[in-house]
Amino acid sequence: MTRIFASLAIAVALAAAPLATTDAMAAGKKATKICKHKTQSGKVKTWRCRADQPCCSAEMINYYTCGSKLLGCL
């Protein structure tokens, strides 16, 4: 009986493996985004955020960071 459950668990794991790797590969390609902000002096400030985070910048206080999904840029 234990062998049946073990072989069933292995079969389910092998069947789901291609789905998990496809999702991980797709998430890896678009996991980050590049944020850019042009300052008053003409320089371009660049930083990275996750794909689901907004890009936040406050040039007055030299603040360039990523926001949160819920609160945005506070």
N, C-alpha and C positions, 0 to 999 in steps of 0.2 A: 504493500500500500504506500509506503514511504517512497519507493522508487517511482511510482506513478506520479505522485505529487512533485517529486524532484524533476522528473523529465518534463512534466507539464510546465513547471516554472522556468526551466531552461528554454523550452520552446517559445513561451511568451516573451522572454527576455530577448531571444534572437529575432523574433518577429518585430519587436518594437525598436530594436537597435537602429535600423536605417532611418526611422522617423526622428529619433533623438539627434542623430548626427546631422541630419538635414536642417533641423531647427537651429542647432548650435552653429552650423556654418553660416546660415542666413543671419543669425544674430551677430556673429562676429564681424561680418562685412559692414553692417550698419549700426554697430554698437556705439560709435562715437560720431560726433559731428564737429566741424571746425567753426569756431565763432570768430568773427572779425569786427573790429571797430576802428574807424578812422578818427584820429585825434585832431584837435584844432591845428596842431603844428604840421599836419599832413602825414604823420607816421601811421602805419596800420598795426594795431595791437591784435595778436592772434592767440587763441587758447582753445582747448578741447573740452567738450561737454558730452555727456551721454545723449543718445538720440532723443530721449523723452524729457530732457531738461531744457528750459529756456536759457538763452545767453543773456547775461546781465552785465551792464557796464555803467559806471558812474565816473566820468572823466575827472570831475572836480576833486574827488578824493582818491584818484588812481585805483579804482576798484573794478576789477574785471574778473568775473566768476560765473559759475553756473547756478541757476535758481532751482527751485523744487517744483514738482508737478502741482502740488496743492497750493502753495503760497506764491508761486511765481517769483518775481524779483522784488524783495522787500527792501 
